[in-house]
């Protein structure tokens, strides 16, 4: 995290940010409660990747707005239940993906 912080500080003058809030929450879960089910590697990777893909897909199909966000929320929760990869910080990654998609 210190390396990402230094990279963020260096790139901030160019308008680029390395700050990713969901990954900070992942570090909190991983280091504060390493024995919890949410800190399992499978849960972390599956939820992060799956929820990010769901967020981008919802944005692509429904455009920006409340409908894409609410659809992505429900689909992400259903995805994590179906794959048994419940990881609360992963569910916030879909919003990040929807917020940065318009810039690409």
N, CA, C and O atoms as CSV, one atom per row, in Angstrom:
chain,resi,resn,atom,element,x,y,z
A,1,UNK,N,N,0.822,-1.182,0.000
A,1,UNK,CA,C,0.000,0.000,0.000
A,1,UNK,C,C,0.868,1.249,0.000
A,1,UNK,O,O,0.512,2.264,-0.599
A,2,UNK,N,N,2.016,1.168,0.678
A,2,UNK,CA,C,2.913,2.324,0.704
A,2,UNK,C,C,3.443,2.620,-0.691
A,2,UNK,O,O,3.610,3.784,-1.057
A,3,UNK,N,N,3.705,1.588,-1.462
A,3,UNK,CA,C,4.197,1.775,-2.835
A,3,UNK,C,C,3.114,2.421,-3.690
A,3,UNK,O,O,3.393,3.335,-4.466
A,4,UNK,N,N,1.859,1.939,-3.543
A,4,UNK,CA,C,0.753,2.558,-4.288
A,4,UNK,C,C,0.554,4.007,-3.868
A,4,UNK,O,O,0.260,4.861,-4.704
A,5,UNK,N,N,0.711,4.290,-2.579
A,5,UNK,CA,C,0.593,5.661,-2.104
A,5,UNK,C,C,1.646,6.567,-2.698
A,5,UNK,O,O,1.350,7.702,-3.073
A,6,UNK,N,N,2.876,6.081,-2.791
A,6,UNK,CA,C,3.962,6.872,-3.384
A,6,UNK,C,C,3.718,7.074,-4.886
A,6,UNK,O,O,3.961,8.158,-5.417
A,7,UNK,N,N,3.237,6.025,-5.566
A,7,UNK,CA,C,2.923,6.153,-6.993
A,7,UNK,C,C,1.804,7.163,-7.200
A,7,UNK,O,O,1.846,7.955,-8.141
A,8,UNK,N,N,0.804,7.138,-6.324
A,8,UNK,CA,C,-0.310,8.080,-6.417
A,8,UNK,C,C,0.187,9.510,-6.224
A,8,UNK,O,O,-0.237,10.420,-6.937
A,9,UNK,N,N,1.066,9.704,-5.282
A,9,UNK,CA,C,1.618,11.034,-5.028
A,9,UNK,C,C,2.425,11.522,-6.229
A,9,UNK,O,O,2.353,12.698,-6.586
A,10,UNK,N,N,3.187,10.636,-6.850
A,10,UNK,CA,C,4.003,11.009,-8.008
A,10,UNK,C,C,3.140,11.325,-9.222
A,10,UNK,O,O,3.420,12.275,-9.953
A,11,UNK,N,N,2.093,10.537,-9.441
A,11,UNK,CA,C,1.255,10.709,-10.634
A,11,UNK,C,C,0.168,11.767,-10.476
A,11,UNK,O,O,-0.459,12.153,-11.463
A,12,UNK,N,N,-0.065,12.240,-9.263
A,12,UNK,CA,C,-1.133,13.221,-9.022
A,12,UNK,C,C,-0.912,14.510,-9.805
A,12,UNK,O,O,-1.875,15.145,-10.235
A,13,UNK,N,N,0.330,14.899,-9.992
A,13,UNK,CA,C,0.602,16.125,-10.742
A,13,UNK,C,C,0.216,15.995,-12.216
A,13,UNK,O,O,0.014,17.002,-12.895
A,14,UNK,N,N,0.114,14.755,-12.716
A,14,UNK,CA,C,-0.269,14.510,-14.110
A,14,UNK,C,C,-1.760,14.225,-14.250
A,14,UNK,O,O,-2.245,13.952,-15.348
A,15,UNK,N,N,-2.491,14.291,-13.125
A,15,UNK,CA,C,-3.930,14.058,-13.171
A,15,UNK,C,C,-4.321,12.599,-13.130
A,15,UNK,O,O,-5.461,12.260,-13.450
A,16,UNK,N,N,-3.402,11.720,-12.741
A,16,UNK,CA,C,-3.669,10.292,-12.667
A,16,UNK,C,C,-3.697,9.888,-11.199
A,16,UNK,O,O,-2.838,10.310,-10.426
A,17,UNK,N,N,-4.664,9.085,-10.813
A,17,UNK,CA,C,-4.766,8.655,-9.423
A,17,UNK,C,C,-4.704,7.136,-9.326
A,17,UNK,O,O,-5.318,6.426,-10.122
A,18,UNK,N,N,-3.965,6.654,-8.354
A,18,UNK,CA,C,-3.878,5.217,-8.089
A,18,UNK,C,C,-4.739,4.832,-6.889
A,18,UNK,O,O,-4.712,3.681,-6.454
A,19,UNK,N,N,-5.503,5.783,-6.351
A,19,UNK,CA,C,-6.312,5.527,-5.175
A,19,UNK,C,C,-7.540,4.710,-5.568
A,19,UNK,O,O,-8.342,5.137,-6.398
A,20,UNK,N,N,-7.674,3.553,-4.973
A,20,UNK,CA,C,-8.813,2.682,-5.245
A,20,UNK,C,C,-9.397,2.281,-3.901
A,20,UNK,O,O,-8.837,1.437,-3.201
A,21,UNK,N,N,-10.513,2.879,-3.544
A,21,UNK,CA,C,-11.111,2.669,-2.216
A,21,UNK,C,C,-11.429,1.209,-1.910
A,21,UNK,O,O,-11.140,0.765,-0.799
A,22,UNK,N,N,-12.008,0.435,-2.831
A,22,UNK,CA,C,-12.306,-0.955,-2.486
A,22,UNK,C,C,-11.066,-1.766,-2.122
A,22,UNK,O,O,-11.148,-2.676,-1.297
A,23,UNK,N,N,-9.929,-1.454,-2.718
A,23,UNK,CA,C,-8.721,-2.206,-2.395
A,23,UNK,C,C,-8.209,-1.835,-1.008
A,23,UNK,O,O,-7.589,-2.665,-0.342
A,24,UNK,N,N,-8.453,-0.622,-0.566
A,24,UNK,CA,C,-8.133,-0.254,0.813
A,24,UNK,C,C,-8.994,-1.036,1.790
A,24,UNK,O,O,-8.514,-1.462,2.840
A,25,UNK,N,N,-10.263,-1.225,1.452
A,25,UNK,CA,C,-11.154,-2.016,2.301
A,25,UNK,C,C,-10.730,-3.479,2.320
A,25,UNK,O,O,-10.848,-4.147,3.347
A,26,UNK,N,N,-10.240,-3.976,1.198
A,26,UNK,CA,C,-9.724,-5.349,1.147
A,26,UNK,C,C,-8.546,-5.501,2.101
A,26,UNK,O,O,-8.451,-6.494,2.821
A,27,UNK,N,N,-7.656,-4.526,2.108
A,27,UNK,CA,C,-6.508,-4.579,3.023
A,27,UNK,C,C,-6.971,-4.557,4.474
A,27,UNK,O,O,-6.402,-5.248,5.319
A,28,UNK,N,N,-7.990,-3.774,4.763
A,28,UNK,CA,C,-8.510,-3.730,6.132
A,28,UNK,C,C,-9.063,-5.093,6.543
A,28,UNK,O,O,-8.800,-5.566,7.649
A,29,UNK,N,N,-9.827,-5.719,5.651
A,29,UNK,CA,C,-10.377,-7.046,5.957
A,29,UNK,C,C,-9.256,-8.066,6.076
A,29,UNK,O,O,-9.256,-8.884,6.995
A,30,UNK,N,N,-8.314,-8.024,5.164
A,30,UNK,CA,C,-7.241,-9.019,5.137
A,30,UNK,C,C,-6.330,-8.927,6.352
A,30,UNK,O,O,-5.975,-9.951,6.936
A,31,UNK,N,N,-5.950,-7.719,6.738
A,31,UNK,CA,C,-4.996,-7.572,7.833
A,31,UNK,C,C,-5.661,-7.486,9.206
A,31,UNK,O,O,-5.056,-7.900,10.195
A,32,UNK,N,N,-6.874,-6.969,9.299
A,32,UNK,CA,C,-7.533,-6.842,10.598
A,32,UNK,C,C,-8.195,-8.147,11.033
A,32,UNK,O,O,-8.185,-8.488,12.216
A,33,UNK,N,N,-8.769,-8.875,10.076
A,33,UNK,CA,C,-9.457,-10.131,10.401
A,33,UNK,C,C,-9.041,-11.226,9.418
A,33,UNK,O,O,-9.853,-11.657,8.599
A,34,UNK,N,N,-7.795,-11.680,9.486
A,34,UNK,CA,C,-7.317,-12.648,8.489
A,34,UNK,C,C,-8.001,-14.006,8.547
A,34,UNK,O,O,-7.951,-14.755,7.571
A,35,UNK,N,N,-8.641,-14.346,9.667
A,35,UNK,CA,C,-9.286,-15.652,9.760
A,35,UNK,C,C,-10.774,-15.615,9.393
A,35,UNK,O,O,-11.444,-16.646,9.440
A,36,UNK,N,N,-11.293,-14.442,9.029
A,36,UNK,CA,C,-12.712,-14.359,8.690
A,36,UNK,C,C,-12.967,-14.950,7.300
A,36,UNK,O,O,-12.059,-14.988,6.470
A,37,UNK,N,N,-14.183,-15.405,7.044
A,37,UNK,CA,C,-14.504,-15.955,5.716
A,37,UNK,C,C,-14.323,-14.938,4.584
A,37,UNK,O,O,-14.000,-15.317,3.459
A,38,UNK,N,N,-14.528,-13.655,4.875
A,38,UNK,CA,C,-14.380,-12.634,3.834
A,38,UNK,C,C,-12.927,-12.449,3.415
A,38,UNK,O,O,-12.657,-11.884,2.355
A,39,UNK,N,N,-11.983,-12.919,4.238
A,39,UNK,CA,C,-10.563,-12.761,3.922
A,39,UNK,C,C,-9.989,-13.953,3.150
A,39,UNK,O,O,-8.792,-13.982,2.864
A,40,UNK,N,N,-10.826,-14.928,2.813
A,40,UNK,CA,C,-10.339,-16.064,2.020
A,40,UNK,C,C,-9.938,-15.589,0.626
A,40,UNK,O,O,-10.596,-14.725,0.047
A,41,UNK,N,N,-8.872,-16.147,0.097
A,41,UNK,CA,C,-8.376,-15.738,-1.226
A,41,UNK,C,C,-9.441,-15.922,-2.302
A,41,UNK,O,O,-9.627,-15.049,-3.149
A,42,UNK,N,N,-10.141,-17.055,-2.271
A,42,UNK,CA,C,-11.178,-17.312,-3.273
A,42,UNK,C,C,-12.243,-16.223,-3.233
A,42,UNK,O,O,-12.650,-15.701,-4.271
A,43,UNK,N,N,-12.690,-15.886,-2.022
A,43,UNK,CA,C,-13.724,-14.859,-1.889
A,43,UNK,C,C,-13.240,-13.521,-2.417
A,43,UNK,O,O,-13.964,-12.827,-3.130
A,44,UNK,N,N,-12.011,-13.161,-2.064
A,44,UNK,CA,C,-11.501,-11.853,-2.495
A,44,UNK,C,C,-11.389,-11.755,-4.013
A,44,UNK,O,O,-11.890,-10.803,-4.612
A,45,UNK,N,N,-10.748,-12.713,-4.626
A,45,UNK,CA,C,-10.530,-12.626,-6.072
A,45,UNK,C,C,-11.817,-12.810,-6.866
A,45,UNK,O,O,-12.074,-12.076,-7.820
A,46,UNK,N,N,-12.614,-13.779,-6.476
A,46,UNK,CA,C,-13.852,-14.040,-7.215
A,46,UNK,C,C,-14.804,-12.854,-7.121
A,46,UNK,O,O,-15.393,-12.454,-8.125
A,47,UNK,N,N,-14.962,-12.289,-5.929
A,47,UNK,CA,C,-15.885,-11.167,-5.759
A,47,UNK,C,C,-15.364,-9.914,-6.447
A,47,UNK,O,O,-16.142,-9.202,-7.083
A,48,UNK,N,N,-14.082,-9.629,-6.340
A,48,UNK,CA,C,-13.532,-8.425,-6.980
A,48,UNK,C,C,-13.683,-8.495,-8.498
A,48,UNK,O,O,-14.171,-7.553,-9.124
A,49,UNK,N,N,-13.270,-9.594,-9.074
A,49,UNK,CA,C,-13.319,-9.724,-10.542
A,49,UNK,C,C,-14.765,-9.811,-11.034
A,49,UNK,O,O,-15.132,-9.147,-12.004
A,50,UNK,N,N,-15.578,-10.620,-10.375
A,50,UNK,CA,C,-16.965,-10.785,-10.802
A,50,UNK,C,C,-17.777,-9.506,-10.684
A,50,UNK,O,O,-18.516,-9.151,-11.603
A,51,UNK,N,N,-17.646,-8.809,-9.555
A,51,UNK,CA,C,-18.412,-7.578,-9.359
A,51,UNK,C,C,-17.951,-6.462,-10.294
A,51,UNK,O,O,-18.760,-5.655,-10.752
A,52,UNK,N,N,-16.650,-6.418,-10.573
A,52,UNK,CA,C,-16.159,-5.422,-11.531
A,52,UNK,C,C,-16.743,-5.693,-12.924
A,52,UNK,O,O,-17.170,-4.767,-13.613
A,53,UNK,N,N,-16.758,-6.950,-13.328
A,53,UNK,CA,C,-17.316,-7.301,-14.639
A,53,UNK,C,C,-18.815,-6.996,-14.696
A,53,UNK,O,O,-19.317,-6.520,-15.714
A,54,UNK,N,N,-19.514,-7.266,-13.621
A,54,UNK,CA,C,-20.949,-6.969,-13.568
A,54,UNK,C,C,-21.182,-5.467,-13.660
A,54,UNK,O,O,-22.107,-5.026,-14.342
A,55,UNK,N,N,-20.356,-4.678,-12.983
A,55,UNK,CA,C,-20.493,-3.225,-13.044
A,55,UNK,C,C,-20.285,-2.677,-14.440
A,55,UNK,O,O,-21.046,-1.823,-14.895
A,56,UNK,N,N,-19.263,-3.162,-15.121
A,56,UNK,CA,C,-18.996,-2.702,-16.489
A,56,UNK,C,C,-20.099,-3.157,-17.433
A,56,UNK,O,O,-20.517,-2.398,-18.308
A,57,UNK,N,N,-20.574,-4.382,-17.266
A,57,UNK,CA,C,-21.654,-4.892,-18.117
A,57,UNK,C,C,-22.939,-4.090,-17.917
A,57,UNK,O,O,-23.611,-3.745,-18.888
A,58,UNK,N,N,-23.282,-3.794,-16.668
A,58,UNK,CA,C,-24.497,-3.014,-16.401
A,58,UNK,C,C,-24.381,-1.608,-16.980
A,58,UNK,O,O,-25.343,-1.076,-17.533
A,59,UNK,N,N,-23.204,-1.013,-16.851
A,59,UNK,CA,C,-22.999,0.313,-17.434
A,59,UNK,C,C,-23.099,0.265,-18.950
A,59,UNK,O,O,-23.689,1.152,-19.565
A,60,UNK,N,N,-22.526,-0.765,-19.550
A,60,UNK,CA,C,-22.546,-0.892,-21.018
A,60,UNK,C,C,-23.963,-1.089,-21.547
A,60,UNK,O,O,-24.324,-0.535,-22.586
A,61,UNK,N,N,-24.756,-1.870,-20.840
A,61,UNK,CA,C,-26.108,-2.163,-21.315
A,61,UNK,C,C,-27.125,-1.086,-20.955
A,61,UNK,O,O,-28.022,-0.787,-21.743
A,62,UNK,N,N,-26.985,-0.501,-19.756
A,62,UNK,CA,C,-28.019,0.411,-19.262
A,62,UNK,C,C,-27.591,1.871,-19.216
A,62,UNK,O,O,-28.411,2.753,-18.959
A,63,UNK,N,N,-26.315,2.129,-19.462
A,63,UNK,CA,C,-25.822,3.505,-19.428
A,63,UNK,C,C,-25.659,4.001,-18.003
A,63,UNK,O,O,-25.939,3.279,-17.046
A,64,UNK,N,N,-25.203,5.238,-17.870
A,64,UNK,CA,C,-25.017,5.771,-16.520
A,64,UNK,C,C,-26.373,6.084,-15.876
A,64,UNK,O,O,-27.319,6.472,-16.561
A,65,UNK,N,N,-26.450,5.915,-14.594
A,65,UNK,CA,C,-27.692,6.252,-13.901
A,65,UNK,C,C,-28.061,5.246,-12.842
A,65,UNK,O,O,-27.354,4.269,-12.595
A,66,UNK,N,N,-29.191,5.516,-12.227
A,66,UNK,CA,C,-29.622,4.712,-11.088
A,66,UNK,C,C,-29.981,3.291,-11.483
A,66,UNK,O,O,-29.781,2.369,-10.693
A,67,UNK,N,N,-30.503,3.092,-12.678
A,67,UNK,CA,C,-30.916,1.744,-13.087
A,67,UNK,C,C,-29.708,0.821,-13.215
A,67,UNK,O,O,-29.760,-0.330,-12.783
A,68,UNK,N,N,-28.631,1.310,-13.801
A,68,UNK,CA,C,-27.418,0.491,-13.934
A,68,UNK,C,C,-26.827,0.178,-12.566
A,68,UNK,O,O,-26.386,-0.944,-12.316
A,69,UNK,N,N,-26.818,1.176,-11.677
A,69,UNK,CA,C,-26.242,0.954,-10.343
A,69,UNK,C,C,-27.068,-0.038,-9.533
A,69,UNK,O,O,-26.515,-0.929,-8.889
A,70,UNK,N,N,-28.377,0.113,-9.564
A,70,UNK,CA,C,-29.214,-0.791,-8.772
A,70,UNK,C,C,-29.223,-2.206,-9.364
A,70,UNK,O,O,-29.253,-3.185,-8.619
A,71,UNK,N,N,-29.197,-2.318,-10.683
A,71,UNK,CA,C,-29.130,-3.630,-11.314
A,71,UNK,C,C,-27.809,-4.311,-10.994
A,71,UNK,O,O,-27.775,-5.506,-10.704
A,72,UNK,N,N,-26.721,-3.550,-11.047
A,72,UNK,CA,C,-25.409,-4.105,-10.731
A,72,UNK,C,C,-25.327,-4.541,-9.272
A,72,UNK,O,O,-24.702,-5.556,-8.961
A,73,UNK,N,N,-25.945,-3.791,-8.388
A,73,UNK,CA,C,-25.947,-4.157,-6.976
A,73,UNK,C,C,-26.638,-5.504,-6.763
A,73,UNK,O,O,-26.089,-6.397,-6.118
A,74,UNK,N,N,-27.837,-5.639,-7.305
A,74,UNK,CA,C,-28.565,-6.904,-7.162
A,74,UNK,C,C,-27.853,-8.069,-7.821
A,74,UNK,O,O,-27.790,-9.163,-7.260
A,75,UNK,N,N,-27.313,-7.836,-9.016
A,75,UNK,CA,C,-26.600,-8.899,-9.727
A,75,UNK,C,C,-25.314,-9.285,-8.997
A,75,UNK,O,O,-24.950,-10.461,-8.969
A,76,UNK,N,N,-24.629,-8.319,-8.411
A,76,UNK,CA,C,-23.387,-8.618,-7.679
A,76,UNK,C,C,-23.668,-9.444,-6.436
A,76,UNK,O,O,-22.940,-10.389,-6.134
A,77,UNK,N,N,-24.721,-9.087,-5.718
A,77,UNK,CA,C,-25.076,-9.865,-4.532
A,77,UNK,C,C,-25.478,-11.284,-4.924
A,77,UNK,O,O,-25.071,-12.247,-4.275
A,78,UNK,N,N,-26.265,-11.414,-5.973
A,78,UNK,CA,C,-26.662,-12.738,-6.447
A,78,UNK,C,C,-25.443,-13.542,-6.910
A,78,UNK,O,O,-25.361,-14.743,-6.654
A,79,UNK,N,N,-24.501,-12.886,-7.588
A,79,UNK,CA,C,-23.280,-13.552,-8.042
A,79,UNK,C,C,-22.472,-14.079,-6.857
A,79,UNK,O,O,-22.006,-15.218,-6.872
A,80,UNK,N,N,-22.310,-13.241,-5.833
A,80,UNK,CA,C,-21.515,-13.673,-4.678
A,80,UNK,C,C,-22.201,-14.800,-3.908
A,80,UNK,O,O,-21.526,-15.687,-3.385
A,81,UNK,N,N,-23.519,-14.778,-3.831
A,81,UNK,CA,C,-24.234,-15.864,-3.161
A,81,UNK,C,C,-24.117,-17.145,-3.979
A,81,UNK,O,O,-23.867,-18.217,-3.428
A,82,UNK,N,N,-24.296,-17.034,-5.291
A,82,UNK,CA,C,-24.240,-18.214,-6.166
A,82,UNK,C,C,-22.854,-18.862,-6.156
A,82,UNK,O,O,-22.741,-20.087,-6.119
A,83,UNK,N,N,-21.805,-18.046,-6.188
A,83,UNK,CA,C,-20.441,-18.587,-6.220
A,83,UNK,C,C,-19.867,-18.818,-4.821
A,83,UNK,O,O,-18.735,-19.280,-4.677
A,84,UNK,N,N,-20.651,-18.494,-3.797
A,84,UNK,CA,C,-20.211,-18.622,-2.402
A,84,UNK,C,C,-18.904,-17.881,-2.156
A,84,UNK,O,O,-17.971,-18.394,-1.538
A,85,UNK,N,N,-18.877,-16.668,-2.660
A,85,UNK,CA,C,-17.677,-15.837,-2.518
A,85,UNK,C,C,-18.039,-14.487,-1.904
A,85,UNK,O,O,-17.645,-13.442,-2.422
A,86,UNK,N,N,-18.782,-14.507,-0.812
A,86,UNK,CA,C,-19.218,-13.265,-0.188
A,86,UNK,C,C,-18.026,-12.475,0.330
A,86,UNK,O,O,-17.260,-12.945,1.171
A,87,UNK,N,N,-17.891,-11.275,-0.189
A,87,UNK,CA,C,-16.783,-10.395,0.178
A,87,UNK,C,C,-17.292,-8.960,0.038
A,87,UNK,O,O,-17.313,-8.430,-1.073
A,88,UNK,N,N,-17.705,-8.311,1.145
A,88,UNK,CA,C,-18.335,-6.985,1.063
A,88,UNK,C,C,-17.539,-5.922,0.291
A,88,UNK,O,O,-18.154,-5.183,-0.478
A,89,UNK,N,N,-16.215,-5.796,0.445
A,89,UNK,CA,C,-15.526,-4.771,-0.350
A,89,UNK,C,C,-15.608,-5.010,-1.863
A,89,UNK,O,O,-15.548,-4.061,-2.644
A,90,UNK,N,N,-15.744,-6.260,-2.271
A,90,UNK,CA,C,-15.870,-6.551,-3.698
A,90,UNK,C,C,-17.128,-5.966,-4.296
A,90,UNK,O,O,-17.166,-5.643,-5.483
A,91,UNK,N,N,-18.152,-5.827,-3.485
A,91,UNK,CA,C,-19.418,-5.294,-3.967
A,91,UNK,C,C,-19.330,-3.800,-4.271
A,91,UNK,O,O,-20.153,-3.280,-5.025
A,92,UNK,N,N,-18.357,-3.106,-3.704
A,92,UNK,CA,C,-18.215,-1.675,-3.987
A,92,UNK,C,C,-17.422,-1.413,-5.260
A,92,UNK,O,O,-17.457,-0.304,-5.794
A,93,UNK,N,N,-16.712,-2.415,-5.747
A,93,UNK,CA,C,-15.886,-2.219,-6.937
A,93,UNK,C,C,-16.723,-1.941,-8.182
A,93,UNK,O,O,-16.253,-1.266,-9.098
A,94,UNK,N,N,-17.930,-2.438,-8.231
A,94,UNK,CA,C,-18.777,-2.203,-9.411
A,94,UNK,C,C,-19.089,-0.728,-9.592
A,94,UNK,O,O,-19.195,-0.249,-10.721
A,95,UNK,N,N,-19.239,0.005,-8.478
A,95,UNK,CA,C,-19.487,1.445,-8.576
A,95,UNK,C,C,-18.264,2.173,-9.117
A,95,UNK,O,O,-18.389,3.087,-9.933
A,96,UNK,N,N,-17.098,1.770,-8.668
A,96,UNK,CA,C,-15.871,2.378,-9.179
A,96,UNK,C,C,-15.759,2.158,-10.686
A,96,UNK,O,O,-15.414,3.077,-11.429
A,97,UNK,N,N,-16.050,0.948,-11.128
A,97,UNK,CA,C,-15.986,0.657,-12.563
A,97,UNK,C,C,-17.004,1.475,-13.342
A,97,UNK,O,O,-16.721,1.906,-14.460
A,98,UNK,N,N,-18.176,1.696,-12.773
A,98,UNK,CA,C,-19.192,2.488,-13.469
A,98,UNK,C,C,-18.825,3.962,-13.500
A,98,UNK,O,O,-19.172,4.667,-14.449
A,99,UNK,N,N,-18.131,4.435,-12.478
A,99,UNK,CA,C,-17.749,5.855,-12.453
A,99,UNK,C,C,-16.612,6.163,-13.405
A,99,UNK,O,O,-16.552,7.263,-13.955
A,100,UNK,N,N,-15.696,5.206,-13.616
A,100,UNK,CA,C,-14.559,5.503,-14.491
A,100,UNK,C,C,-14.799,5.088,-15.933
A,100,UNK,O,O,-14.050,5.512,-16.812
A,101,UNK,N,N,-15.823,4.267,-16.216
A,101,UNK,CA,C,-16.087,3.834,-17.595
A,101,UNK,C,C,-16.296,5.004,-18.569
A,101,UNK,O,O,-15.802,4.929,-19.694
A,102,UNK,N,N,-16.997,6.069,-18.197
A,102,UNK,CA,C,-17.212,7.148,-19.172
A,102,UNK,C,C,-15.916,7.826,-19.626
A,102,UNK,O,O,-15.900,8.491,-20.661
A,103,UNK,N,N,-14.844,7.667,-18.874
A,103,UNK,CA,C,-13.601,8.333,-19.216
A,103,UNK,C,C,-12.730,7.539,-20.175
A,103,UNK,O,O,-11.681,8.024,-20.599
A,104,UNK,N,N,-13.149,6.318,-20.528
A,104,UNK,CA,C,-12.361,5.501,-21.455
A,104,UNK,C,C,-13.022,5.371,-22.789
A,104,UNK,O,O,-12.486,4.714,-23.682
